[in-house]
Amino acid sequence: MFEGGHRLLFLGGLLLWLCMASPATSELQRLQHRAKPDGTLSFLVVGDWGREGNYNQSEVASQMGVIGEKVDIDFVISTGDNFYEDGLTGVDDPAFSKSFADIYTAPSLQKPWYNVLGNHDYRGDVEAQLSPVLKEKDSRWVCFRSFVLDAEIVEFFFVDTTPFVDKYFTDPGEHKYDWKGVEPREEYLSNLLKDVDSALKDSSAKWKIVVGHHTIKSAGHHGVTVELVELLLPILQRNSIHYERRRVKGMEGRYKVVEAGGDEVLLRRARFLVHEHDWRPS
């Protein structure tokens, strides 16, 4: 566990960028979550999960409950693709219960879930996932496009990565995407990049973790997300984030950046893997 206390737990299908660096004052929505009285923080990370209990979702949820109790988690982070195949149809879509509320029922998982959107979520009614109505249905649900979570000993920067990807706009195939709130796209991305850059620069947190749905680079069939390499990666590097890739399995030592999942190949391989990793900064 880290001095000051992070215990990171990884489940398949996630993307995290981690850095040590020099409270943010950007335009991003800011939330707060207090660390434990002893200064520690424990959390689970999961992505690509909304399957109405199928494709081993229920089995993974069960193991999350076991691990969540073991380490007394403070919250859960979701890296997107919260509802397959095409997001939610609205705030009354039964998929919200079938894929979330009725699946993650373990007592240890009754903590806040901080969610970011994935490309499958954009195929449905995006505003439904962002609506406070869902939080009324299940108080755990917290979802914004992009936001900052201040957890005292660490700040998390959630970035909406789906609008960066050109093919969703130029070659959507049979899929329809809900771009309300995104278009005009160029303005949206420009403002988002400025806000992320500003938030990272202004942050005085010792540990900063940037969370998004798409991997920057992947060993899986999705490969490199060129748009993130061109637009987001320079901002991470400019803010002293040293990009480095590691798969979930076999992690050793300390890392500035952790990346895993983001594609079905890795997700299938990691489906039954719950990897616990203690971070010990100097």
C-alpha positions as CSV (number, residue, x, y, z in Angstrom):
1,M,0.0,0.0,0.0
2,F,1.4,3.4,-0.6
3,E,2.6,5.8,1.9
4,G,-0.4,7.9,2.0
5,G,-2.1,5.0,0.7
6,H,-3.1,3.9,-2.7
7,R,-4.0,0.3,-3.4
8,L,-4.7,-0.1,-7.1
9,L,-6.9,-3.0,-8.2
10,F,-7.2,-3.7,-11.9
11,L,-9.9,-5.5,-13.8
12,G,-9.9,-6.1,-17.6
13,G,-10.8,-3.3,-20.0
14,L,-9.2,-0.2,-18.5
15,L,-7.1,2.7,-19.4
16,L,-5.1,4.7,-16.8
17,W,-2.3,7.2,-17.2
18,L,-0.5,7.9,-13.9
19,C,2.0,10.6,-13.0
20,M,3.7,12.3,-10.2
21,A,3.6,16.1,-10.5
22,S,3.4,19.5,-9.4
23,P,-6.3,21.7,-6.3
24,A,-6.9,22.4,-10.1
25,T,-8.8,25.5,-11.3
26,S,-9.8,24.4,-14.8
27,E,-13.3,24.5,-16.2
28,L,-13.7,20.7,-15.6
29,Q,-16.4,19.7,-13.2
30,R,-14.7,19.0,-9.8
31,L,-15.8,16.4,-7.3
32,Q,-14.4,15.4,-3.9
33,H,-14.0,12.1,-2.2
34,R,-12.3,11.9,1.2
35,A,-9.6,9.4,1.9
36,K,-9.9,7.1,4.9
37,P,-9.0,8.5,8.3
38,D,-5.6,6.7,8.1
39,G,-4.8,8.5,4.9
40,T,-5.2,5.5,2.6
41,L,-7.4,5.0,-0.4
42,S,-8.6,1.8,-2.1
43,F,-10.6,1.5,-5.3
44,L,-11.5,-0.9,-8.1
45,V,-11.3,-0.1,-11.8
46,V,-13.5,-1.9,-14.4
47,G,-14.4,-1.2,-18.0
48,D,-16.4,-2.7,-20.9
49,W,-18.8,-4.3,-18.5
50,G,-22.5,-3.6,-19.3
51,R,-23.7,-7.0,-20.6
52,E,-26.9,-7.7,-18.5
53,G,-24.9,-10.3,-16.6
54,N,-23.8,-12.2,-19.6
55,Y,-20.2,-12.7,-21.0
56,N,-19.0,-13.5,-17.4
57,Q,-20.1,-10.1,-16.1
58,S,-21.9,-11.6,-13.2
59,E,-18.9,-13.8,-12.3
60,V,-16.6,-10.8,-12.4
61,A,-19.0,-8.8,-10.3
62,S,-19.0,-11.5,-7.7
63,Q,-15.2,-11.5,-7.5
64,M,-15.2,-7.7,-7.3
65,G,-17.4,-8.0,-4.3
66,V,-15.0,-10.4,-2.7
67,I,-11.9,-8.2,-3.3
68,G,-13.9,-5.0,-2.5
69,E,-14.6,-6.4,1.0
70,K,-11.1,-7.6,1.4
71,V,-9.4,-4.2,0.9
72,D,-12.4,-2.1,2.0
73,I,-12.7,0.0,-1.2
74,D,-13.7,3.6,-1.2
75,F,-15.2,3.7,-4.7
76,V,-15.2,2.1,-8.2
77,I,-14.0,3.7,-11.4
78,S,-15.6,2.7,-14.7
79,T,-13.6,3.4,-17.9
80,G,-16.7,3.3,-20.2
81,D,-18.7,1.0,-22.4
82,N,-21.1,0.9,-19.5
83,F,-24.0,-0.5,-21.5
84,Y,-23.7,-2.8,-24.6
85,E,-24.3,-2.8,-27.4
86,D,-25.8,0.7,-27.9
87,G,-25.8,2.5,-24.6
88,L,-29.1,3.4,-23.0
89,T,-32.3,4.3,-24.8
90,G,-33.3,6.8,-22.0
91,V,-33.4,7.2,-18.3
92,D,-36.0,4.5,-18.0
93,D,-34.1,1.9,-20.0
94,P,-34.3,-1.4,-18.0
95,A,-30.6,-2.0,-19.1
96,F,-29.6,0.3,-16.3
97,S,-30.9,-2.2,-13.7
98,K,-30.1,-5.3,-15.7
99,S,-26.4,-4.3,-16.3
100,F,-25.7,-2.3,-13.2
101,A,-28.0,-2.1,-10.2
102,D,-29.0,-5.7,-10.3
103,I,-25.5,-7.0,-11.0
104,Y,-23.2,-5.2,-8.6
105,T,-25.1,-6.1,-5.4
106,A,-22.3,-7.1,-3.1
107,P,-22.2,-4.9,0.1
108,S,-18.7,-3.8,-0.6
109,L,-19.7,-2.4,-4.0
110,Q,-22.3,-0.1,-2.5
111,K,-19.9,2.8,-2.9
112,P,-19.8,5.6,-5.5
113,W,-19.1,4.6,-9.1
114,Y,-17.3,7.3,-11.0
115,N,-18.0,6.7,-14.7
116,V,-16.7,8.0,-18.0
117,L,-18.3,7.2,-21.4
118,G,-17.1,4.8,-24.0
119,N,-17.9,4.5,-27.7
120,H,-20.7,2.0,-27.1
121,D,-22.3,4.5,-24.7
122,Y,-22.3,7.1,-27.5
123,R,-24.5,4.9,-29.6
124,G,-27.4,5.4,-27.3
125,D,-28.9,8.4,-25.4
126,V,-25.8,9.9,-23.9
127,E,-27.8,12.4,-21.9
128,A,-29.5,9.5,-20.1
129,Q,-26.2,8.4,-18.6
130,L,-25.4,12.0,-17.6
131,S,-28.8,12.6,-16.1
132,P,-29.3,13.0,-12.4
133,V,-32.4,10.8,-12.7
134,L,-30.0,7.7,-12.8
135,K,-28.5,8.9,-9.5
136,E,-32.0,9.0,-8.0
137,K,-32.5,5.4,-9.2
138,D,-29.2,4.3,-7.7
139,S,-27.2,6.7,-5.6
140,R,-23.9,5.1,-6.5
141,W,-24.1,6.4,-10.1
142,V,-21.8,9.4,-10.9
143,C,-21.2,10.1,-14.6
144,F,-19.9,13.2,-16.5
145,R,-18.2,13.5,-19.9
146,S,-15.0,14.8,-18.3
147,F,-14.3,15.8,-14.7
148,V,-11.8,15.9,-11.9
149,L,-12.1,13.8,-8.7
150,D,-10.1,15.1,-5.8
151,A,-9.5,12.2,-3.4
152,E,-7.1,14.2,-1.2
153,I,-3.9,12.1,-1.8
154,V,-4.6,11.8,-5.5
155,E,-6.5,13.6,-8.2
156,F,-8.2,11.7,-11.0
157,F,-8.8,13.4,-14.4
158,F,-11.6,11.7,-16.4
159,V,-11.3,12.5,-20.1
160,D,-14.0,11.9,-22.7
161,T,-12.0,10.1,-25.4
162,T,-14.7,8.9,-27.8
163,P,-15.1,12.3,-29.7
164,F,-11.4,12.3,-30.5
165,V,-11.7,9.2,-32.8
166,D,-12.3,10.2,-36.4
167,K,-13.9,7.0,-37.7
168,Y,-16.9,7.4,-35.4
169,F,-17.7,10.5,-37.4
170,T,-16.4,9.7,-40.9
171,D,-17.2,5.9,-41.1
172,P,-19.8,4.9,-38.5
173,G,-21.1,2.1,-40.6
174,E,-24.4,0.8,-39.3
175,H,-24.0,2.6,-36.0
176,K,-25.6,5.9,-35.0
177,Y,-23.8,8.1,-32.5
178,D,-25.4,10.7,-30.3
179,W,-23.2,13.8,-30.7
180,K,-25.5,16.2,-28.8
181,G,-23.2,18.2,-26.6
182,V,-20.2,17.4,-28.7
183,E,-20.9,19.2,-32.0
184,P,-19.3,21.4,-33.2
185,R,-16.6,18.8,-32.6
186,E,-13.5,20.9,-33.2
187,E,-14.7,23.4,-30.6
188,Y,-15.5,20.7,-28.1
189,L,-12.1,19.0,-28.5
190,S,-10.2,22.3,-28.4
191,N,-11.9,23.3,-25.1
192,L,-11.5,19.9,-23.6
193,L,-7.8,19.8,-24.4
194,K,-7.3,23.2,-22.9
195,D,-9.2,22.3,-19.8
196,V,-7.3,19.0,-19.3
197,D,-4.0,20.8,-19.8
198,S,-5.0,23.6,-17.4
199,A,-6.2,21.1,-14.8
200,L,-3.0,19.1,-14.9
201,K,-0.8,22.2,-14.8
202,D,-2.8,23.7,-11.9
203,S,-2.9,20.6,-9.8
204,S,-0.7,20.4,-6.8
205,A,-1.5,16.7,-6.2
206,K,1.5,14.4,-5.7
207,W,-0.3,11.7,-7.7
208,K,-2.4,12.4,-10.8
209,I,-4.3,9.7,-12.7
210,V,-5.9,10.4,-16.0
211,V,-8.7,8.1,-16.9
212,G,-10.2,7.5,-20.3
213,H,-11.9,4.8,-22.4
214,H,-9.6,4.4,-25.3
215,T,-6.0,3.2,-25.0
216,I,-3.3,5.4,-26.5
217,K,-1.5,2.3,-27.8
218,S,-2.6,-1.3,-27.5
219,A,-1.2,-4.7,-28.3
220,G,-4.7,-5.8,-29.2
221,H,-6.6,-5.5,-32.4
222,H,-7.5,-1.8,-31.8
223,G,-3.8,-0.9,-32.0
224,V,-2.9,2.8,-31.8
225,T,-5.5,5.5,-31.3
226,V,-3.7,8.0,-33.6
227,E,-5.9,10.9,-32.5
228,L,-4.9,10.5,-28.9
229,V,-1.2,10.2,-29.8
230,E,-1.5,13.4,-31.7
231,L,-3.7,15.5,-29.5
232,L,-3.7,14.1,-25.9
233,L,-0.4,12.5,-25.4
234,P,1.6,15.7,-25.9
235,I,-0.4,17.3,-23.1
236,L,0.3,14.3,-20.8
237,Q,4.0,14.5,-21.7
238,R,4.1,18.3,-21.2
239,N,2.8,17.8,-17.7
240,S,5.6,15.3,-16.8
241,I,3.6,12.2,-17.5
242,H,6.1,9.6,-18.8
243,Y,4.1,7.3,-21.1
244,E,4.8,3.6,-20.6
245,R,2.7,0.5,-21.4
246,R,2.2,-2.4,-19.1
247,R,-0.3,-5.3,-19.4
248,V,-2.4,-6.1,-16.3
249,K,-0.8,-9.5,-15.7
250,G,2.7,-9.6,-14.2
251,M,3.0,-6.0,-13.1
252,E,6.1,-5.4,-11.0
253,G,7.5,-2.3,-9.5
254,R,6.3,1.3,-9.8
255,Y,4.9,2.8,-12.9
256,K,4.1,6.3,-14.1
257,V,1.6,5.1,-16.6
258,V,-0.6,2.0,-16.6
259,E,-2.6,0.9,-19.7
260,A,-4.6,-2.3,-20.2
261,G,-7.6,-3.5,-22.1
262,G,-9.5,-1.2,-24.5
263,D,-10.2,-4.2,-26.7
264,E,-12.2,-7.4,-26.6
265,V,-9.0,-9.5,-27.0
266,L,-7.5,-8.3,-23.7
267,L,-10.8,-8.2,-22.0
268,R,-11.4,-11.9,-22.7
269,R,-8.0,-12.8,-21.5
270,A,-8.4,-10.7,-18.3
271,R,-12.0,-11.5,-17.6
272,F,-11.3,-13.7,-14.6
273,L,-8.2,-11.9,-13.6
274,V,-8.3,-9.7,-10.5
275,H,-4.9,-8.3,-10.0
276,E,-4.0,-6.5,-6.8
277,H,-1.0,-4.2,-6.9
278,D,0.5,-2.1,-4.1
279,W,2.0,1.3,-5.0
280,R,4.9,2.5,-2.9
281,P,6.2,5.9,-3.9
282,S,9.4,7.1,-2.7
